[in-house]
Amino acid sequence: MDPYLEKLRENRLKLTSQRTAVLDLFHKDNSTKTPYSVHKELKKKLPHIGLPTVYRVLEELKEIGIMVQIPSEDRQLYYGLCHLPGEKHHHHFVCRKCKKIQEVPHCNLKTVSTFVQKRLGAVVESHSMQIEGLCAGCK
């Protein structure tokens, strides 16, 4: 769990009981969860934690690269732990069936940026990409 704690320190976020509880929850069972399911599980340890706090913590962790947010066809947001939080830029593969997240340590932004610049005359400043399909266990 050290890379996650280091990422919090790098981003000047305190190690609060709420953040610790969220990280522990995801680190222990390594599955994806909705904010509601996170809230339900955390209420057992932290009876006074509110759903808005859970949403805020998940969003903070997403913003610094610890969590991956997965929009789903059922209009739910799922969150999962990124397993390369301290590594260089990478993307994620998300299984549409089981919601498992796998890191893809490859990015072809340079090729796409060159294409955009030549074809559109524009400059790419940033991007985000999520790859979806069925994982080896679900196909």
PAVONU-74750 format. One line per 3 residues: for each residue x, y, z of C-alpha. Coordinates in Angstrom, 3 decimals. Layout:
X/Y/Z | ...
REM end
This chain:
0.000/0.000/0.000 | 3.078/2.222/0.125 | 2.782/3.553/-3.467
-0.712/4.822/-2.661 | 0.416/6.550/0.516 | 3.329/8.096/-1.362
0.927/9.387/-4.029 | -1.165/11.027/-1.288 | 1.951/12.700/0.144
3.084/13.891/-3.307 | -0.284/15.582/-3.756 | -0.306/17.045/-0.233
-3.360/15.098/0.860 | -3.500/14.095/4.518 | -3.922/10.463/5.441
-7.366/10.807/7.014 | -9.377/7.954/8.470 | -11.795/8.209/5.525
-9.053/8.012/2.885 | -7.340/5.181/4.744 | -10.602/3.237/5.026
-11.354/3.631/1.300 | -7.838/2.549/0.311 | -7.952/-0.437/2.693
-11.330/-1.527/1.344 | -10.172/-1.533/-2.281 | -6.728/-2.916/-1.470
-8.110/-5.918/0.429 | -10.572/-7.299/-2.110 | -9.324/-5.718/-5.358
-12.765/-5.352/-6.939 | -14.720/-2.491/-8.427 | -17.432/-0.822/-6.387
-20.075/1.856/-6.630 | -19.946/4.774/-4.192 | -23.080/3.332/-2.551
-21.441/-0.044/-1.930 | -18.307/1.667/-0.585 | -20.488/3.734/1.753
-22.386/0.658/2.950 | -19.164/-1.246/3.721 | -17.430/1.711/5.390
-20.402/2.419/7.681 | -19.427/-0.739/9.580 | -16.055/0.797/10.558
-16.915/4.491/10.382 | -20.572/4.852/11.437 | -20.572/8.629/10.916
-19.207/8.658/7.354 | -21.622/10.200/4.892 | -22.201/9.365/1.247
-20.989/12.836/0.119 | -17.684/12.167/1.911 | -17.323/8.850/0.075
-17.945/10.588/-3.266 | -15.415/13.320/-2.379 | -12.710/10.838/-1.335
-13.231/8.683/-4.444 | -13.031/11.777/-6.663 | -9.846/13.002/-4.926
-8.226/9.602/-5.345 | -9.283/9.514/-8.994 | -7.815/12.967/-9.634
-4.376/11.938/-8.347 | -4.327/8.619/-10.229 | -5.036/6.158/-7.430
-8.579/5.280/-8.489 | -10.057/4.563/-11.898 | -13.621/5.734/-12.526
-15.679/3.468/-14.777 | -18.911/4.765/-16.284 | -21.162/1.802/-16.950
-24.041/1.012/-19.277 | -26.298/0.693/-16.222 | -25.631/4.419/-15.553
-23.701/3.614/-12.394 | -20.223/4.862/-11.668 | -17.815/2.177/-10.547
-14.404/2.758/-9.019 | -11.396/0.506/-8.901 | -7.828/0.740/-7.694
-5.100/1.599/-10.203 | -2.220/-0.827/-9.740 | 0.392/1.525/-11.214
-0.234/4.752/-9.260 | 3.386/5.891/-9.256 | 4.243/4.769/-12.767
4.401/6.761/-15.959 | 1.322/7.569/-17.999 | -0.763/4.521/-18.867
-4.302/3.467/-19.743 | -6.761/0.928/-18.378 | -8.657/-2.012/-19.828
-12.040/-2.531/-18.175 | -14.047/-5.718/-18.554 | -17.653/-4.831/-19.385
-18.945/-7.951/-17.667 | -17.026/-8.309/-14.378 | -15.656/-4.705/-14.215
-12.110/-5.973/-13.630 | -9.469/-3.306/-14.316 | -6.126/-4.103/-15.906
-3.329/-1.650/-16.588 | -2.158/-1.084/-20.162 | 1.349/0.414/-19.964
1.273/1.599/-23.558 | 0.153/4.838/-25.139 | 0.346/5.928/-28.749
-0.409/9.587/-28.076 | 2.625/10.700/-30.063 | 1.270/9.072/-33.229
-2.224/10.448/-32.663 | -0.866/13.926/-31.853 | 1.132/13.998/-35.075
-1.952/12.939/-37.044 | -4.118/15.607/-35.349 | -1.526/18.288/-35.978
-1.046/17.417/-39.662 | -4.680/16.660/-40.523 | -6.498/19.190/-38.346
-3.832/21.799/-37.718 | -4.539/21.495/-34.000 | -2.313/20.856/-31.000
-3.110/18.040/-28.553 | -2.623/19.107/-24.939 | -3.979/16.096/-23.081
-6.094/13.007/-23.493 | -7.820/10.200/-21.648 | -8.634/6.747/-22.877
-10.364/3.748/-21.405 | -10.325/0.475/-23.296 | -13.360/-1.762/-22.796
-14.157/-5.345/-23.706 | -14.271/-8.766/-22.136 | -11.358/-9.985/-20.012
-9.812/-13.433/-20.478 | -12.059/-14.869/-17.746 | -15.306/-13.508/-19.204
-14.869/-14.020/-22.956
REM end
